[in-house]
Amino acid sequence: MHFSALLAKMRKINNPRFKKNLAVVYFIRRFLCQISQS
């Protein structure tokens, strides 16, 4: 998922706790992808 798409999705959700969790999941997935590629 593109980061801009994630941000757009997050803007629709007013729950800050959920938004924070969504961002954490995104960064973890991105981190794991970078590890697997290297």
C-alpha distance matrix in Angstrom:
0.0 3.8 6.5 8.5 6.7 6.9 10.3 11.3 10.7 12.7 15.4 16.2 17.0 20.2 20.4 20.1 20.2 17.2 15.3 16.5 15.5 11.9 11.9 13.8 11.6 8.6 11.4 12.9 10.2 9.9 13.7 14.2 12.3 14.7 17.6 17.1 17.0 20.1
3.8 0.0 3.8 5.5 5.2 6.3 8.8 10.0 10.7 12.4 14.5 16.0 17.2 20.2 20.9 20.2 20.8 18.2 15.6 16.8 16.6 13.0 12.2 14.6 13.2 9.7 11.7 14.1 11.9 10.6 14.3 15.6 13.5 15.0 18.4 18.4 17.7 20.5
6.5 3.8 0.0 3.8 5.4 4.9 6.2 8.6 9.7 10.4 12.3 14.6 15.5 18.0 18.6 17.4 18.3 16.2 13.1 14.0 14.5 11.2 9.5 12.4 11.9 8.4 9.9 13.0 11.8 10.2 13.6 15.6 14.3 15.3 18.6 19.4 18.9 21.1
8.5 5.5 3.8 0.0 3.8 5.4 5.0 6.2 8.6 9.7 10.6 12.9 14.6 17.1 18.5 17.7 19.3 17.1 13.9 15.5 16.5 13.1 11.9 15.2 15.0 11.7 13.4 16.7 15.5 14.0 17.4 19.4 18.0 18.9 22.3 23.0 22.3 24.6
6.7 5.2 5.4 3.8 0.0 3.8 5.4 5.1 6.2 8.6 10.0 11.2 13.0 16.1 17.4 17.3 18.6 15.9 13.2 15.4 15.8 12.1 12.0 15.3 14.3 11.4 14.1 16.7 15.1 14.5 18.1 19.5 18.1 19.7 22.9 23.1 22.7 25.5
6.9 6.3 4.9 5.4 3.8 0.0 3.8 5.4 5.0 6.1 8.7 10.2 11.0 13.9 14.6 14.2 15.1 12.5 9.7 11.7 12.0 8.4 8.3 11.6 10.9 8.4 11.2 13.8 12.8 12.6 16.0 17.5 16.8 18.5 21.4 21.9 22.1 24.6
10.3 8.8 6.2 5.0 5.4 3.8 0.0 3.8 5.3 4.9 6.2 8.9 10.0 12.2 13.5 12.7 14.5 12.5 9.2 11.3 12.7 9.7 8.9 12.6 12.9 10.6 12.7 15.8 15.5 14.9 17.9 20.0 19.4 20.6 23.6 24.6 24.6 26.8
11.3 10.0 8.6 6.2 5.1 5.4 3.8 0.0 3.8 5.4 5.2 6.8 9.2 11.9 14.0 14.1 16.2 13.9 11.1 13.9 15.1 12.0 12.1 15.8 15.7 13.5 16.1 19.0 18.2 17.8 21.1 22.9 22.0 23.5 26.6 27.2 27.1 29.5
10.7 10.7 9.7 8.6 6.2 5.0 5.3 3.8 0.0 3.8 5.5 5.5 7.0 10.4 11.8 12.6 14.1 11.2 9.1 12.4 12.9 9.7 10.9 14.4 13.7 12.3 15.4 17.7 16.9 17.3 20.5 21.9 21.4 23.3 26.0 26.5 26.8 29.4
12.7 12.4 10.4 9.7 8.6 6.1 4.9 5.4 3.8 0.0 3.8 5.4 5.2 7.8 8.9 9.0 10.9 8.5 5.8 9.1 10.4 7.8 8.7 12.3 12.5 11.6 14.2 16.7 16.7 17.1 19.9 21.6 21.7 23.3 25.8 26.8 27.3 29.6
15.4 14.5 12.3 10.6 10.0 8.7 6.2 5.2 5.5 3.8 0.0 3.8 5.4 7.0 9.6 9.9 12.8 11.1 8.5 11.7 13.6 11.5 12.0 15.6 16.2 15.1 17.4 20.1 20.2 20.3 23.1 25.0 24.9 26.4 29.1 30.1 30.4 32.6
16.2 16.0 14.6 12.9 11.2 10.2 8.9 6.8 5.5 5.4 3.8 0.0 3.8 6.5 9.3 11.0 13.4 11.3 9.8 13.5 14.6 12.5 14.0 17.4 17.4 16.7 19.5 21.8 21.5 22.2 25.1 26.6 26.5 28.3 30.9 31.5 32.1 34.5
17.0 17.2 15.5 14.6 13.0 11.0 10.0 9.2 7.0 5.2 5.4 3.8 0.0 3.8 5.7 7.9 9.9 7.8 7.1 10.8 11.9 10.5 12.4 15.4 15.6 15.7 18.4 20.3 20.5 21.6 24.1 25.6 26.0 27.9 30.1 30.9 31.9 34.2
20.2 20.2 18.0 17.1 16.1 13.9 12.2 11.9 10.4 7.8 7.0 6.5 3.8 0.0 3.8 6.1 8.9 8.3 7.9 11.0 12.8 12.3 13.9 16.5 17.5 17.9 20.1 22.1 22.9 23.9 26.0 27.7 28.4 30.1 32.2 33.4 34.4 36.4
20.4 20.9 18.6 18.5 17.4 14.6 13.5 14.0 11.8 8.9 9.6 9.3 5.7 3.8 0.0 3.8 5.5 5.4 6.3 8.8 10.1 10.7 12.6 14.5 15.6 16.7 18.8 20.3 21.4 22.8 24.6 26.1 27.3 29.0 30.7 32.0 33.4 35.3
20.1 20.2 17.4 17.7 17.3 14.2 12.7 14.1 12.6 9.0 9.9 11.0 7.9 6.1 3.8 0.0 3.8 5.4 5.0 6.1 8.6 9.7 10.5 12.3 14.3 15.3 16.6 18.4 20.0 21.1 22.5 24.4 25.8 27.1 28.8 30.4 31.8 33.4
20.2 20.8 18.3 19.3 18.6 15.1 14.5 16.2 14.1 10.9 12.8 13.4 9.9 8.9 5.5 3.8 0.0 3.8 5.4 5.1 6.3 8.6 10.0 10.7 12.5 14.4 15.6 16.6 18.5 20.1 21.2 22.7 24.5 26.0 27.3 28.9 30.6 32.1
17.2 18.2 16.2 17.1 15.9 12.5 12.5 13.9 11.2 8.5 11.1 11.3 7.8 8.3 5.4 5.4 3.8 0.0 3.8 5.4 5.1 6.1 8.6 9.8 10.5 12.3 14.4 15.3 16.5 18.4 19.9 21.1 22.6 24.5 25.9 27.1 28.7 30.7
15.3 15.6 13.1 13.9 13.2 9.7 9.2 11.1 9.1 5.8 8.5 9.8 7.1 7.9 6.3 5.0 5.4 3.8 0.0 3.8 5.4 5.0 6.3 8.7 9.9 10.6 12.5 14.3 15.5 16.6 18.4 20.1 21.2 22.8 24.6 26.0 27.2 29.1
16.5 16.8 14.0 15.5 15.4 11.7 11.3 13.9 12.4 9.1 11.7 13.5 10.8 11.0 8.8 6.1 5.1 5.4 3.8 0.0 3.8 5.4 5.2 6.3 8.7 9.9 10.8 12.4 14.4 15.4 16.5 18.5 20.1 21.3 22.8 24.6 26.0 27.5
15.5 16.6 14.5 16.5 15.8 12.0 12.7 15.1 12.9 10.4 13.6 14.6 11.9 12.8 10.1 8.6 6.3 5.1 5.4 3.8 0.0 3.8 5.4 5.0 6.2 8.6 10.0 10.6 12.3 14.2 15.3 16.5 18.4 20.1 21.2 22.6 24.5 26.1
11.9 13.0 11.2 13.1 12.1 8.4 9.7 12.0 9.7 7.8 11.5 12.5 10.5 12.3 10.7 9.7 8.6 6.1 5.0 5.4 3.8 0.0 3.8 5.5 5.2 6.2 8.8 10.0 10.7 12.4 14.3 15.5 16.6 18.6 20.2 21.3 22.8 24.8
11.9 12.2 9.5 11.9 12.0 8.3 8.9 12.1 10.9 8.7 12.0 14.0 12.4 13.9 12.6 10.5 10.0 8.6 6.3 5.2 5.4 3.8 0.0 3.8 5.4 5.0 6.3 8.6 9.9 10.6 12.2 14.3 15.4 16.6 18.5 20.1 21.2 22.9
13.8 14.6 12.4 15.2 15.3 11.6 12.6 15.8 14.4 12.3 15.6 17.4 15.4 16.5 14.5 12.3 10.7 9.8 8.7 6.3 5.0 5.5 3.8 0.0 3.8 5.4 5.3 6.1 8.6 9.9 10.5 12.3 14.2 15.4 16.6 18.4 20.1 21.5
11.6 13.2 11.9 15.0 14.3 10.9 12.9 15.7 13.7 12.5 16.2 17.4 15.6 17.5 15.6 14.3 12.5 10.5 9.9 8.7 6.2 5.2 5.4 3.8 0.0 3.8 5.6 5.2 6.1 8.6 9.8 10.6 12.3 14.3 15.5 16.6 18.4 20.3
8.6 9.7 8.4 11.7 11.4 8.4 10.6 13.5 12.3 11.6 15.1 16.7 15.7 17.9 16.7 15.3 14.4 12.3 10.6 9.9 8.6 6.2 5.0 5.4 3.8 0.0 3.8 5.5 5.2 6.2 8.6 10.0 10.6 12.4 14.4 15.5 16.6 18.7
11.4 11.7 9.9 13.4 14.1 11.2 12.7 16.1 15.4 14.2 17.4 19.5 18.4 20.1 18.8 16.6 15.6 14.4 12.5 10.8 10.0 8.8 6.3 5.3 5.6 3.8 0.0 3.8 5.5 5.0 6.0 8.6 9.8 10.5 12.4 14.3 15.4 16.7
12.9 14.1 13.0 16.7 16.7 13.8 15.8 19.0 17.7 16.7 20.1 21.8 20.3 22.1 20.3 18.4 16.6 15.3 14.3 12.4 10.6 10.0 8.6 6.1 5.2 5.5 3.8 0.0 3.8 5.4 5.0 6.2 8.6 9.9 10.6 12.4 14.3 15.7
10.2 11.9 11.8 15.5 15.1 12.8 15.5 18.2 16.9 16.7 20.2 21.5 20.5 22.9 21.4 20.0 18.5 16.5 15.5 14.4 12.3 10.7 9.9 8.6 6.1 5.2 5.5 3.8 0.0 3.8 5.4 5.1 6.2 8.7 9.9 10.6 12.3 14.5
9.9 10.6 10.2 14.0 14.5 12.6 14.9 17.8 17.3 17.1 20.3 22.2 21.6 23.9 22.8 21.1 20.1 18.4 16.6 15.4 14.2 12.4 10.6 9.9 8.6 6.2 5.0 5.4 3.8 0.0 3.8 5.5 5.1 6.3 8.8 10.0 10.7 12.6
13.7 14.3 13.6 17.4 18.1 16.0 17.9 21.1 20.5 19.9 23.1 25.1 24.1 26.0 24.6 22.5 21.2 19.9 18.4 16.5 15.3 14.3 12.2 10.5 9.8 8.6 6.0 5.0 5.4 3.8 0.0 3.8 5.4 5.2 6.4 8.8 10.1 11.0
14.2 15.6 15.6 19.4 19.5 17.5 20.0 22.9 21.9 21.6 25.0 26.6 25.6 27.7 26.1 24.4 22.7 21.1 20.1 18.5 16.5 15.5 14.3 12.3 10.6 10.0 8.6 6.2 5.1 5.5 3.8 0.0 3.8 5.4 5.1 6.2 8.7 10.2
12.3 13.5 14.3 18.0 18.1 16.8 19.4 22.0 21.4 21.7 24.9 26.5 26.0 28.4 27.3 25.8 24.5 22.6 21.2 20.1 18.4 16.6 15.4 14.2 12.3 10.6 9.8 8.6 6.2 5.1 5.4 3.8 0.0 3.8 5.4 5.2 6.2 8.8
14.7 15.0 15.3 18.9 19.7 18.5 20.6 23.5 23.3 23.3 26.4 28.3 27.9 30.1 29.0 27.1 26.0 24.5 22.8 21.3 20.1 18.6 16.6 15.4 14.3 12.4 10.5 9.9 8.7 6.3 5.2 5.4 3.8 0.0 3.8 5.5 5.2 6.3
17.6 18.4 18.6 22.3 22.9 21.4 23.6 26.6 26.0 25.8 29.1 30.9 30.1 32.2 30.7 28.8 27.3 25.9 24.6 22.8 21.2 20.2 18.5 16.6 15.5 14.4 12.4 10.6 9.9 8.8 6.4 5.1 5.4 3.8 0.0 3.8 5.5 5.4
17.1 18.4 19.4 23.0 23.1 21.9 24.6 27.2 26.5 26.8 30.1 31.5 30.9 33.4 32.0 30.4 28.9 27.1 26.0 24.6 22.6 21.3 20.1 18.4 16.6 15.5 14.3 12.4 10.6 10.0 8.8 6.2 5.2 5.5 3.8 0.0 3.8 5.7
17.0 17.7 18.9 22.3 22.7 22.1 24.6 27.1 26.8 27.3 30.4 32.1 31.9 34.4 33.4 31.8 30.6 28.7 27.2 26.0 24.5 22.8 21.2 20.1 18.4 16.6 15.4 14.3 12.3 10.7 10.1 8.7 6.2 5.2 5.5 3.8 0.0 3.8
20.1 20.5 21.1 24.6 25.5 24.6 26.8 29.5 29.4 29.6 32.6 34.5 34.2 36.4 35.3 33.4 32.1 30.7 29.1 27.5 26.1 24.8 22.9 21.5 20.3 18.7 16.7 15.7 14.5 12.6 11.0 10.2 8.8 6.3 5.4 5.7 3.8 0.0
